[in-house]
Amino acid sequence: MQNVMNNVLPVILLMLFGVFLQKRRLLSDEVVQGIMRLVSQYLVPCILFTTFFNLDFKPEYFGLAACIFLIQLLLMGAGFLVVKFFHYKRRFGALYACAFAFGFMAIPLFSTVYGVENMGYLTSMGVGHELFIGLVFMPVARLYLKNEKMTPAQVGKNFMSPLFIMILLAFLIRGLGLKEVLEANVLGRGLIDTVSKLGSISSTLILVMVGYKIRLNSLAKIGESILLVAVRYALIFAIGYGVKVLWMDPMVGNDFYFDAGFFILISQHGSVVLNAYIGEYGTKEDSEIASNAFAINAIIGVVLFVAYVYIKAF
């Protein structure tokens, strides 16, 4: 339990620091908006560059990665259907269920309890997750939340964004075998380390800004945030375990670490990046509800993780 708290406590404390900043009114709304824009447009691409630059994908894991990619596509489709047919007024609700906290929570929580040496299945599922986030989730989120149509001009503009440039650059470096060349000289290592450090800043900033935007003074907003999290879990567990039973279990068989990795991946809170996009493109009320939901989801995710570990231990 102590090791679990070592990973969870910084998340909670960073959000509480954001609450402290909000109570002291140390930041204006314009400054917060500027921070969210900086994170979403420039720092998040650094995260994805580092992820794909260090990606070590084994061919035997392709099927599991493809299934996670499929799960996320289905969740995105289901999210859009829920928003449309239930007339949900928050546009971001369509995107709320289709991203998981793979690198942020799943990896540290799994490795803390089950060990880094048993992370093969989780890593393979993470590949599918990261590909979906970089190639589908982020471009769609930006266009959709900005309420822009998917025109050829917008698609072209998207391909020229820092996000796609950094992803493409990472793939080119790996594909051309230049990773070892860059890591072998001082300038190359310096550039890679700089990009990595810029990416690491983004998670800290987002969590602080999430805390800054939490508003617990309105029962209506809290209720809407709880409903958002409840719908997210209903979609995730129904679609996720449906695909797992139909396709993933036959691939893997009965494997304890695969089952644990899958549950931990899908049970944790959603994308921190989505909160950055909502802060940049959504209304102030949207951002407050999304921040409340993130905090609630983070707490529930940890509770589910602890419950899973104890149930499997006895």
Secondary structure, DSSP 8 states (H G I E B T S, - for coil): -HHHHHHHHHHHHHHHHHHHHHHHT-S-HHHHHHHHHHIIIIIHHHHHHHHHHT----GGGHHHHHHHHHHHHHHHHHHHHHHHHTT-S-GGGGGSSS---IIIIIHHHHHHHH-GGG-HHHHHHHHHHHHHIIIIIHHHHHHHHTT----HHHHHHHHTSHHHHHHHHHHHHHHTT-HHHHHTSHHHHHHHHHHHHHHHHHHHHHHHHHHHH---S-HHHHHHHHHHHHHHHHHHHHHHHHHIIIIIHHHH-S-HHHHHHHHHHHHS---HHHHHHHHHHS-HHHHHHHHHHHHHHHHHHHHHHHHHHHHHH-
